[in-house]
Amino acid sequence: MFSFFKSGSSAATSNKNQGGERAMAMRGRFNADRLPANRQALDLPESAGGLFIGFVPPYAAFPSVADGLSRAVAGSGNMTFAALSSTGALCSGGDSTYCGAEAHDREGSYLWLSDEIVERAEIHSVDLRMGQGSTVGERVSRIAQELSKVTPSFQINAQDTFALIFCDGLSASEGFLMRAWYESKRFPCLAVGGSAGGKLDFSGTYMHDGRQVLTGKAMLIFCKVRPGIRFSPFKSQNFVPAGKSWLVAEADPVARTVSSVFAEDGRTVGFLAALASHFRCPESDVGKHLANHTFAVSVDGEMFIRSVAALGADKTSFFCDIEFGDCLHLLKQEDFIATTQRDWQQFLAGKGTPLAMLLNDCVLRRVGNTAVLGRAAFFADTPAAGFSTFGEILGIPINQTLSALVFFRDGQAFSDPFMNAFPVSYAAFSNHYGQRALQRWITLNGIQRGMV
């Protein structure tokens, strides 16, 4: 991967906008070996409140960097602090949005949302290790018990409240957490976030809630925006349907593996054999053909990617849980930069100038596009920062996708079809898990009738 590195302890946008007024948000970069000493070094107002999130590069010493950032941010204002380990930080305003992620890279980033945007923010945690169990039902039930202890101090209204959900990136629990989230019927708001990143040897991922380092947990940040502020999720993935899909016949959602699928004549066939048949190649060459492809499930007509972790003769591993009866759609790759820029321009239509942007970007977008990352200068005019994740959340878990949250001023000209109809989207996310159960019943019924 490439690396571009700025000297000095930090490189932040000015805390004044072009009109000389106090900025409502800031993004910046810092050197993990030479941390900024205080708010002044970060160009933050001494009395600033709101939400500050730091994104730590993978080879930095996370505990000391997170503690150092927390001390630097401390001040007289009511600031909520969080930090996440990354597989490379992201920050707009440079030659590339992507900071380096190799062993020698020390560039991290941060995003500050002032209390002019986020009026209130509070952090809760859920122990995902309590969700260990042999079955999906057991894991969901135990995580649900943990979620029952989470009680935000303010009322949740979908139009002014959102939840940032960050998970231990090695917990393999995101799907179980989100199923428990919807089954609780207690958090009727947009959920966006991702899984903490780290080194690509998967040796550890970390989070910091302003008091301590968290592992094996989910960190939930409930945020209420100030009146006059709007927020909306931005989703971009450079894949489109390839016109082929398979119904899963045998899978282990806890281990995240798929063993077989149904062929067109109703017989079960090994997943690897089915792929070899589709690509008209030996099983040993399937990996080469999948280099420019991925898979997805459909949620209310939208494709949510499920990326392959490892191909195997007997089982194929995924980065998301897959269940019997799921329909896996094959997707083909499009141009990374052009697709992201096109999606961004389409998203902005009717919304005006964005105030800030939180970026949750799958590490597979980084590692799969190394040749062009040096010119991926996305969102240059927007205070945007975030990280390369081990998985994203936009309502439900997702892979190989940029899952972002964007903030705007409200106004008569502001138009956001997604958030205006959010109850419909919330129902689609929630029903995703019920639809999977229904599909399993339909599939079983078809097997019994010999009609799959």
Buried (B, 14 or more C-beta within 10 A) or exposed (E): BBBBEEEEBBBBBEBEBEEEEEBBBBBBBBBBEEBBEEBEBBBBBEEBBBBBBBBBBBBBEBBEBBBBBBEBBEBEBEBBBBBBBBBBBBBBBBEBBBBBBEEEBBBBBBBBBBBBBBBBBBBBBBBBBBBBBEEBEBBBBBBBBBBEEBEBEBEBEBBBBBBBBBBBBBBBBBBBBBBBBBBEEEBBBBBBBBBBBBBEEEEBBBBBBBEEBBBBBBBBBBBBBBEEBBBBBBBBBBBEEBEBBBBBBBBBBBEBBBBBBBBEEBEBBBBBBBBBEBBEBEBEEBBEBBEEBBBBBBBBEBBBBBBBBEBBEEBBBBBBBBBBBBBBBBBBBEEBBEBBBBBBEEBBEEBBEBBBBBBBBBBBBBBBBEEEBBEBBBBEEBBBBBBBBBBBBBBBBBBBBBBBBBBBBBEEEBEBEBBEEBEEBBEBBBBBBEBBEEBBEEBEEBBEEEEB
